[in-house]
């Protein structure tokens, strides 16, 4: 068996150290020289395939700049990828878990060596600042390391326990299930993209990866790393394209065995619906693994340490401009400390620096025009529903450059049933809700259809224990920010309309991509 050290999460880079900032800036220069302007073709059966049309990636902080491009897959390309993946599966499923894990571990080593390049590319392509980019690349490394180790426990006959029975040998075997499609989001274009494909691959399956249209370069970058690590041709098919075209084709296809998707509630529910319909020639029920976002709330009660709570609120609300499914978009404060908490929250948020990812601003541009317009619409709705405390403008430019800039925006005294308190906005727009008391705050926290992350800032042990059992969130945090789950430490996934609670980075995640086989031999 492969001998490797116990899993430990990757450390983060400390950007309060001047040397680390200088190194990051050097990586930005290198990426601008070597990667900006690059074109990534499709990869089908290990062959790079270009197409008549391409998808261009735009710098959200300077929309005059085209960062690079990918090929744009057609339905015909999707069919070729599907056929090729099934062909590759015939040999890949026979590789030992050790052998498959070695590829993930080598990919991890390669990504570690190019860590700052991956970070810098995200600063340019999606506008992440230094810390946000770095913790994401660390998460991507963690996924590779953690899933490589997780694969070991599914190896061989007897990998799962059965009860002894006289006169027979009985055992369980975990078997890979086939070919699936991975449809990943733009907000974590390195970590989620890589984690979503690495897990099924190390379990013995083949994957068609369709990255988000806005982040094709970083997806192409890490796909090349996976191939350099030794993946056989066809195990990973790189298929950038439009979701309504190739995504729809693959999710409805009879030969697609599983679908893993991270993105909006609407798209995810559509995938779940069409995947449930059995197509002619289909011989299985498709597995669907979904993560669909949230309307995440953090409660602050009258016993809380106010400074800790405000720090957690600012970090959870405005990290990567609120463009995280785990971001705090509702701050729920009990009445007796409402004014104190809100005043400090607004003051701290008002000091955040707006600018580009390359300049390491606290708040950068949102990812694209669609998001920019959607957020602007919700800010308009909020002005009619609540009291504007901070921001409220969408300038669309900064420093003389056009970009998708939105001011950090806070609304106060928001009714718990207001649209801005119930619907996912996915931007730097926060609803502050006044609760009568602790129980009212908990009821408000549970009043949305989502259940991804949540938090409580309190020093009352009884309340924390009540929240532990009653707060409806897949990931619940006490006295800290509600973002930043670490692979293997805080397995991540939500329930209700936030998804299937498949707990990425958790001990049983690989089981989503395998099936159990019971084998009995009578002596």
C-alpha positions in Angstrom: 0.0 0.0 0.0 1.1 3.6 -0.7 2.9 5.0 2.4 2.2 8.7 2.9 2.1 11.0 5.9 -1.1 11.8 7.6 -3.2 14.5 6.0 -2.5 18.1 7.2 -4.1 21.2 5.6 -1.8 23.4 3.6 -0.7 26.6 5.5 -1.7 30.0 4.2 0.8 32.7 3.1 1.2 35.6 5.4 0.8 38.8 3.4 1.7 41.0 6.3 5.2 40.0 5.5 6.8 42.3 2.8 8.7 39.4 1.2 5.5 37.5 0.5 3.9 40.6 -1.1 7.0 41.1 -3.3 6.9 37.4 -4.4 3.2 37.7 -5.3 3.8 40.8 -7.4 6.6 39.0 -9.2 4.2 36.2 -9.9 1.7 38.7 -11.3 4.4 40.0 -13.7 5.3 36.4 -14.8 1.6 35.5 -15.4 1.1 38.7 -17.4 4.1 37.7 -19.6 3.4 33.9 -19.9 -0.3 33.3 -19.4 -2.4 36.4 -20.1 -3.5 36.1 -23.7 -3.2 32.3 -23.7 -5.7 30.1 -25.5 -6.7 26.7 -24.1 -8.2 24.2 -26.6 -10.6 21.4 -25.6 -8.9 18.2 -24.5 -10.7 15.1 -25.8 -9.0 11.7 -25.3 -5.8 13.5 -24.5 -5.8 15.4 -27.8 -6.0 19.2 -27.9 -8.9 20.2 -30.1 -9.7 23.7 -31.3 -13.1 24.9 -32.4 -14.5 27.5 -34.8 -15.7 29.6 -31.9 -14.0 30.5 -28.6 -15.0 31.8 -25.2 -13.1 35.0 -24.1 -12.3 35.7 -20.5 -12.6 39.3 -19.4 -10.8 41.0 -16.6 -13.7 42.1 -14.3 -11.6 44.9 -12.8 -10.7 46.3 -16.3 -13.3 45.2 -18.8 -11.2 46.5 -21.7 -8.8 43.6 -21.2 -9.3 40.1 -22.6 -7.3 37.8 -20.3 -7.4 34.9 -22.6 -9.7 32.4 -24.2 -10.7 28.8 -24.5 -12.3 26.8 -27.3 -16.1 26.6 -27.2 -17.3 23.0 -27.3 -20.2 21.9 -29.4 -22.7 19.1 -28.8 -20.6 17.0 -31.2 -17.6 17.6 -29.1 -19.5 16.6 -26.0 -20.5 13.3 -27.6 -16.9 12.6 -28.5 -15.8 13.3 -25.0 -18.5 11.0 -23.6 -17.6 8.2 -25.9 -13.9 8.6 -25.2 -14.4 8.7 -21.5 -16.3 5.4 -21.5 -13.5 3.9 -23.5 -10.9 5.1 -21.0 -13.0 3.9 -18.1 -12.5 0.3 -19.1 -8.8 0.4 -18.2 -8.9 3.2 -15.5 -11.4 1.3 -13.3 -8.8 -1.5 -13.0 -6.1 0.8 -11.6 -5.5 0.3 -7.9 -6.5 3.1 -5.5 -2.8 3.5 -4.7 -1.9 4.1 -8.4 -4.7 6.6 -8.9 -3.8 8.3 -5.6 -0.2 8.8 -6.7 -1.4 11.0 -9.6 -3.3 13.3 -7.2 -0.3 13.5 -5.0 2.0 14.4 -7.9 -0.5 17.0 -9.1 -0.5 18.4 -5.6 3.3 18.7 -5.7 3.1 20.4 -9.1 0.5 22.9 -7.9 2.5 23.7 -4.8 5.4 24.6 -7.1 3.3 26.9 -9.2 1.1 28.1 -6.3 1.7 31.9 -6.8 1.2 31.6 -10.5 -2.2 30.1 -9.9 -3.0 32.8 -7.4 -1.9 35.6 -9.7 -3.9 34.3 -12.6 -7.1 34.4 -10.4 -6.3 37.9 -9.4 -6.5 38.9 -13.0 -9.2 36.6 -14.3 -11.8 36.8 -11.5 -10.5 39.7 -9.4 -9.4 37.8 -6.2 -7.1 39.7 -3.9 -3.9 38.0 -2.6 -5.3 36.3 0.5 -8.5 35.1 -1.2 -6.5 33.6 -4.1 -4.0 32.0 -1.8 -6.5 30.3 0.5 -8.2 29.0 -2.6 -5.1 27.4 -4.1 -4.3 26.0 -0.6 -7.8 24.4 -0.7 -7.2 22.9 -4.1 -4.0 21.4 -2.8 -5.9 20.1 0.2 -8.5 18.4 -2.0 -5.8 16.5 -3.9 -4.0 15.4 -0.8 -7.2 14.6 1.2 -8.9 12.6 -1.6 -5.7 10.7 -2.4 -5.7 9.4 1.2 -9.5 8.9 1.3 -9.2 6.5 -1.6 -7.2 4.0 0.4 -10.0 3.0 2.7 -12.1 1.8 -0.3 -9.6 -0.7 -1.5 -10.2 -4.4 -1.9 -12.6 -7.0 -0.7 -13.7 -6.4 2.8 -13.3 -2.6 2.6 -16.6 -2.2 4.4 -17.6 -4.3 7.4 -20.0 -7.2 7.2 -21.3 -9.6 9.9 -19.7 -13.0 10.3 -21.9 -15.9 9.1 -20.9 -19.6 9.5 -19.9 -21.5 6.4 -19.6 -18.5 4.1 -17.2 -15.8 3.2 -19.0 -12.5 2.8 -17.5 -9.2 1.8 -18.3 -5.8 0.4 -16.5 -4.2 -2.5 -16.6 -0.5 -3.6 -16.8 -0.2 -7.4 -16.5 2.9 -9.5 -19.6 3.8 -11.4 -18.6 5.1 -14.8 -18.5 8.4 -16.6 -19.9 11.7 -15.2 -19.9 15.4 -15.9 -18.6 18.0 -13.5 -20.0 21.5 -13.9 -18.1 24.0 -11.7 -18.6 27.7 -10.8 -16.5 30.8 -11.4 -16.2 31.9 -7.8 -13.8 29.1 -6.8 -12.4 28.3 -10.3 -9.3 26.5 -8.9 -10.4 24.7 -5.7 -14.0 23.7 -6.5 -13.1 22.9 -10.2 -10.3 20.6 -9.1 -12.0 19.1 -6.1 -15.1 18.2 -8.1 -13.1 16.3 -10.7 -10.4 14.8 -8.4 -12.8 13.0 -6.2 -14.6 10.9 -8.8 -11.4 10.3 -10.7 -9.4 8.9 -7.7 -12.4 6.7 -7.0 -11.9 5.1 -10.5 -14.3 7.1 -12.7 -13.8 9.3 -15.7 -14.9 12.9 -15.8 -16.0 15.4 -18.4 -15.2 18.8 -16.8 -17.1 21.8 -17.9 -15.7 24.9 -16.2 -17.6 28.2 -15.9 -17.3 30.5 -18.9 -15.8 33.3 -16.9 -12.9 31.3 -15.6 -11.6 29.1 -18.3 -7.9 30.0 -18.0 -7.4 28.9 -14.4 -9.4 25.7 -15.3 -7.1 25.1 -18.2 -4.1 25.8 -16.1 -4.9 23.2 -13.4 -6.2 20.7 -16.1 -2.7 20.8 -17.6 -1.3 20.1 -14.1 -3.5 17.0 -13.8 -2.4 15.7 -17.2 1.3 16.4 -16.4 0.8 14.4 -13.2 0.1 11.3 -15.4 -3.6 11.0 -16.0 -4.2 8.6 -18.9 -5.8 10.0 -22.0 -9.6 10.2 -21.7 -9.9 10.0 -17.9 -10.3 13.8 -17.8 -12.0 15.5 -20.7 -11.6 19.3 -20.7 -14.8 20.7 -22.2 -15.3 24.5 -21.8 -18.6 25.5 -23.4 -22.0 27.1 -22.8 -24.0 25.4 -20.1 -27.3 25.6 -21.9 -25.7 23.8 -24.8 -23.1 21.2 -23.8 -24.1 21.1 -20.2 -27.7 20.4 -21.1 -26.7 17.8 -23.6 -24.5 15.9 -21.1 -26.9 16.1 -18.1 -29.7 14.6 -20.1 -27.7 12.0 -22.0 -28.4 8.3 -21.3 -24.7 7.5 -21.0 -24.0 10.0 -18.3 -23.8 8.1 -15.0 -23.4 11.0 -12.5 -23.5 14.7 -12.4 -21.8 17.0 -9.9 -22.8 20.6 -10.0 -22.0 23.7 -7.9 -23.9 26.9 -8.8 -27.2 28.6 -8.6 -30.4 27.1 -7.2 -32.3 27.5 -10.4 -29.8 25.8 -12.6 -29.2 23.0 -10.0 -32.9 22.3 -9.6 -33.2 22.1 -13.4 -30.3 19.6 -13.6 -31.9 17.5 -10.8 -35.2 17.5 -12.7 -33.9 16.5 -16.2 -31.4 14.0 -14.7 -34.3 12.2 -13.0 -36.0 11.5 -16.4 -34.8 8.1 -17.7 -33.7 8.4 -21.4 -34.1 5.6 -24.0 -31.2 3.2 -23.5 -30.4 4.4 -20.0 -29.6 1.5 -17.6 -29.1 3.3 -14.3 -30.6 6.0 -12.1 -28.2 9.0 -12.4 -26.5 10.2 -9.3 -26.7 14.0 -8.8 -24.5 15.8 -6.3 -25.5 19.5 -5.9 -24.3 22.5 -4.0 -26.7 25.4 -4.7 -25.8 28.4 -2.6 -27.3 30.0 0.5 -28.8 33.0 2.3 -26.5 32.6 5.2 -27.1 34.3 8.5 -25.0 35.1 11.6 -26.6 35.8 14.9 -25.1 38.2 17.5 -26.7 38.1 20.9 -26.3 40.4 23.9 -23.7 38.2 25.5 -21.3 38.2 22.5 -17.9 39.8 22.4 -18.8 42.7 20.1 -15.4 43.1 18.6 -15.2 39.4 17.7 -18.7 39.5 16.2 -18.0 42.6 14.1 -14.7 41.2 12.8 -16.5 38.0 11.9 -19.3 39.9 10.2 -17.0 42.0 8.0 -14.8 39.0 7.0 -17.8 36.8 6.3 -19.8 39.4 4.4 -17.2 41.1 2.1 -14.5 38.4 1.5 -14.3 38.1 -2.3 -17.1 40.7 -2.5 -19.7 38.4 -1.0 -19.4 36.1 -4.0 -19.3 32.9 -1.9 -22.1 30.5 -1.4 -21.0 30.6 2.3 -20.9 34.4 2.6 -22.8 36.1 5.4 -25.6 38.0 3.7 -27.8 38.4 6.8 -26.6 39.8 10.1 -29.2 39.1 12.8 -28.7 41.1 16.0 -30.8 41.0 19.1 -32.4 44.4 20.0 -30.4 45.3 23.1 -27.1 45.4 21.2 -28.4 46.1 17.7 -27.2 49.8 17.6 -23.8 49.1 19.0 -23.1 46.2 16.6 -24.5 47.9 13.5 -22.6 51.1 14.1 -19.3 49.3 14.4 -20.1 47.0 11.5 -20.9 50.0 9.2 -17.8 51.8 10.4 -15.5 48.9 9.7 -17.1 48.1 6.3 -16.7 51.8 5.3 -13.0 51.5 5.7 -12.6 48.7 3.2 -10.4 49.5 0.2 -12.1 49.1 -3.2 -9.8 48.3 -6.2 -8.4 45.5 -8.2 -7.2 42.1 -7.2 -3.8 42.9 -8.5 -3.6 45.9 -6.1 -4.8 43.6 -3.3 -7.9 45.6 -2.5 -10.3 44.4 0.1 -13.3 44.6 -2.3 -12.8 44.2 -6.0 -15.1 44.1 -9.0 -17.8 41.4 -9.2 -17.2 38.8 -11.9 -19.3 39.8 -14.9 -22.0 42.0 -16.3 -24.8 39.6 -15.4 -23.8 39.7 -11.8 -23.3 43.4 -11.8 -26.7 44.1 -13.2 -28.4 41.6 -10.8 -26.7 43.1 -7.7 -27.7 46.6 -8.9 -31.3 45.4 -9.2 -31.3 44.1 -5.6 -29.8 47.3 -4.3 -32.7 49.1 -5.9 -35.1 46.7 -4.2 -33.4 47.2 -0.9 -33.8 50.9 -1.0 -37.5 50.3 -1.1 -37.5 47.7 1.6 -35.1 49.0 4.3 -32.8 51.8 5.4 -29.6 52.2 3.5 -26.7 52.5 6.0 -23.7 52.2 3.6 -22.9 52.2 -0.1 -25.8 51.6 -2.4 -24.0 52.6 -5.6 -22.7 50.6 -8.6 -20.1 52.9 -10.1 -19.0 50.5 -12.7 -15.5 52.0 -12.7 -12.5 52.6 -10.5 -9.3 54.5 -11.0 -10.3 55.5 -14.4 -10.9 51.9 -15.6 -14.3 50.4 -16.4 -15.1 47.4 -14.3 -17.9 45.7 -12.5 -17.5 47.6 -9.3 -20.2 47.6 -6.6 -19.8 49.5 -3.3 -19.9 47.5 -0.1 -23.6 48.0 0.8 -25.4 47.5 4.1 -29.1 47.8 4.7 -30.5 48.2 8.3 -33.8 47.3 10.0 -34.5 44.9 7.2 -37.8 42.9 7.6 -37.0 39.2 7.9 -39.3 38.4 5.0 -37.9 41.1 2.7 -36.7 40.0 -0.7 -33.1 41.2 0.1 -33.3 39.0 3.2 -34.7 35.9 1.5 -33.2 35.8 -2.0 -29.5 35.1 -2.9 -27.8 38.2 -4.2 -24.3 36.9 -4.4 -22.6 40.2 -4.0 -21.4 42.7 -1.3 -25.0 43.5 -0.1 -25.9 42.8 3.5 -29.2 42.8 5.3 -29.1 43.6 9.0 -32.1 42.3 10.8 -33.3 43.3 14.3 -34.4 40.4 16.5 -36.5 40.8 19.7 -34.4 38.3 21.6 -32.4 35.1 21.2 -35.2 32.8 20.2 -36.5 35.3 17.7 -33.0 35.6 16.2 -32.8 31.8 15.8 -36.3 31.7 14.2 -35.2 34.4 11.8 -32.0 32.5 10.9 -34.1 29.5 10.0 -36.7 31.5 8.0 -35.1 31.0 4.5 -35.4 28.0 2.2 -31.6 27.6 2.3 -29.4 25.8 4.8 -25.7 26.1 3.9 -23.7 28.1 6.5 -24.6 29.9 9.6 -23.1 31.4 12.7 -23.7 32.4 16.3 -21.7 34.9 18.3 -22.6 34.3 21.9 -21.0 33.4 25.2 -24.1 31.6 26.5 -23.4 27.9 26.4 -27.0 26.9 26.5 -27.7 29.0 23.4 -24.8 27.6 21.6 -26.0 24.0 22.4 -29.5 24.9 21.2 -28.1 26.3 18.0 -26.0 23.2 17.5 -29.2 21.2 17.3 -31.7 23.7 15.9 -29.9 26.1 13.5 -30.6 24.7 10.0 -27.2 24.9 8.4 -24.9 22.3 7.0 -21.9 24.2 8.3 -22.4 26.1 11.6 -19.7 28.3 13.2 -19.6 29.8 16.7 -17.7 33.0 17.5 -15.9 33.3 14.1 -16.6 34.1 10.5 -18.9 31.7 8.6 -16.7 31.3 5.5 -13.4 29.5 5.0 -14.1 25.8 5.5 -10.9 23.8 5.4 -10.8 20.4 3.7 -10.9 17.6 6.1 -11.4 19.9 9.0 -14.8 21.4 8.2 -16.4 19.1 5.5 -18.6 21.4 3.5 -22.2 21.1 2.2 -25.7 22.3 3.0 -29.2 21.0 3.1 -32.7 22.3 2.3 -32.3 24.2 -1.0 -28.6 24.6 -0.5 -27.9 21.2 -2.0 -27.6 17.5 -1.3 -25.2 17.9 1.7 -22.6 15.7 0.1 -19.9 17.2 2.4 -17.0 18.0 0.0 -13.7 17.4 1.8 -15.4 15.0 4.2 -14.7 11.3 5.0 -17.5 9.8 2.9 -17.4 12.1 -0.1 -15.8 9.6 -2.5 -18.7 7.2 -1.7 -20.9 9.4 -3.9 -18.9 8.1 -6.9 -18.9 4.4 -6.1 -21.4 1.6 -5.6 -21.2 -1.3 -3.2 -21.1 -4.9 -4.3 -21.8 -7.8 -1.9 -20.0 -11.0 -2.8 -20.8 -14.3 -1.0 -19.0 -17.6 -1.4 -20.3 -20.7 0.5 -17.6 -23.2 1.5 
